Amino acid sequence: MGGHEIEQLIRLLGRLPGFGPRSARRIALFLLRDPQARLVPLARALERAGEAIKTCSTCGNLDTVDPCHICTDPLRDPGVVCVVETVGDLWALERAGVHRGVYQVLGGTLSPLAGIGPEDLNVGPLLERLEQGSVREVILALGATVEGATTMHWLMDKLAFYEGVTVSRVAQGMPVGGALDVLDDGTLAAALGARRPA
Amino acid sequence: MGGHEIEQLIRLLGRLPGFGPRSARRIALFLLRDPQARLVPLARALERAGEAIKTCSTCGNLDTVDPCHICTDPLRDPGVVCVVETVGDLWALERAGVHRGVYQVLGGTLSPLAGIGPEDLNVGPLLERLEQGSVREVILALGATVEGATTMHWLMDKLAFYEGVTVSRVAQGMPVGGALDVLDDGTLAAALGARRPA
């Protein structure tokens, strides 16, 4: 299948999440069929993104500046910190445009099985901000999983230490636009349990 | 969602076949979370493959040498040429290891609707080889589509001109390991029509 350089490209593409040997070959062929229009711009974009990428030392976001453009945005409220597991979660909330405060990206969840303990989570900058007294509310937007729940309770214990700080968590319930009969039992129970006056 | 370099990377990833904005973001995040281990090697592999890639002037294969390593392999029979539509088809046959001759990659099929005519297909090198008298057999391994059939008949007309050359086509029938009841009617008809003594 072509020379060493082509095989190496297919091997690396095959390591991307969701890729197998088949999709790696398809993408490699797509790129190699028109290198100038397809492969070269992608290689250049990767190189530039790799050179520019920085992890925000305040919130853990990935950006090309540190602190990131969210942390330095004067229109955002630094008094409301939304805690998320991953940068992907942060991006999802930003796309939705529903949070006007700032973030703290933990970089994972507590998971004894995977060997992830409290020291592996990026929570220090949040505690620093709390100690400075600049935070009014912490919103916990962690995944509705066992690990997410474990992490949330551990964080709530830590946050109870800071007086005058409201700790809230995102609601569980029916997804908007979702039909009732395709929801799992856990979601149905949560949606029913959190019912509000109509 | 991060700086301009990150957005540009997501935009280019989103143009890959089978990608949407969601998968482009997922792959970008995967690469950017660990640039040294993930992004940099991929960027380098792309760059190297882009520099090394050549189209074989004999058969149309993509390789890092021209003529490609198949055309120059002394163990292969240059007297048997297998005609395929794409380099992907050639790679599939090579993985299967079922063809010990050489190839001719057309680069597509005749398709008046898509504006692809005979002059767009890479058939010249095949005719040259036929004129040199070095070819005993041409195997047509084109897709079982309307365009594939059209292209095959057009090629058979062209090849009829060369005496002493056997022109064959790959058999249609049941895929090996396939169950009868999931096959489409066309495949069933072809498999039945091409039945052989048991």
Interface residues (C-beta under 8 A of the other chain):
Chain A: M1 G2 G3 H4 E5 I6 Q8 L9 L12 L13 R15 L16 P17 G18 S23 R25 R26 I27 A28 L29 F30 L31 L32 R33 P35 R38 L39 V40 P41 L42 A43 A45 L46 E47 R48 A49 G50 E51 A52 I53 N61 L62 D63 T64 V65 C68 H69 T86 V87 G88 W91 E94 R95
Chain B: M1 G2 G3 H4 E5 I6 Q8 L9 L12 L13 R15 L16 P17 G18 S23 R25 R26 I27 A28 L29 F30 L31 L32 R33 P35 R38 L39 V40 P41 L42 A43 A45 L46 E47 R48 A49 G50 E51 A52 I53 N61 L62 D63 T64 V65 C68 H69 T86 V87 G88 W91 E94 R95
